[in-house]
Amino acid sequence: MNSANDMKAHSKTYSSFIGMLKWAIPVIAAITALVVILISN
């Protein structure tokens, strides 16, 4: 009978995860590009 509460918790956790991912992926890509540029020189 707690499925409604579980769904609310799931939605909040998922939303936080996606929000964090939107920032983390570009930052990781920029760091990776910087490392590749530094190694190639």
C-alpha positions as CSV (number, residue, x, y, z in Angstrom):
1,M,0.0,0.0,0.0
2,N,3.0,2.3,0.0
3,S,3.4,2.3,-3.7
4,A,2.2,5.9,-4.0
5,N,4.9,7.0,-1.6
6,D,7.5,4.9,-3.3
7,M,6.6,6.5,-6.6
8,K,7.0,10.0,-5.2
9,A,10.4,9.1,-3.8
10,H,11.4,7.5,-7.1
11,S,10.3,10.5,-9.1
12,K,12.3,12.9,-6.8
13,T,15.4,10.7,-6.9
14,Y,15.2,10.3,-10.7
15,S,14.7,14.0,-11.2
16,S,17.7,14.8,-9.1
17,F,19.8,12.2,-10.9
18,I,18.9,13.6,-14.3
19,G,19.6,17.1,-13.2
20,M,23.0,16.2,-12.0
21,L,23.7,14.3,-15.2
22,K,22.9,17.3,-17.3
23,W,25.8,19.1,-15.6
24,A,28.2,16.2,-15.1
25,I,28.4,15.0,-18.7
26,P,29.5,18.4,-20.3
27,V,32.0,18.9,-17.4
28,I,33.5,15.4,-18.0
29,A,33.6,16.0,-21.8
30,A,35.4,19.3,-21.3
31,I,38.0,17.7,-18.9
32,T,38.5,14.8,-21.4
33,A,39.0,17.2,-24.3
34,L,41.5,19.2,-22.3
35,V,43.5,16.1,-21.4
36,V,43.5,14.9,-25.0
37,I,44.7,18.4,-26.2
38,L,47.4,18.4,-23.5
39,I,48.6,14.9,-24.4
40,S,48.7,15.6,-28.1
41,N,51.0,18.6,-27.7
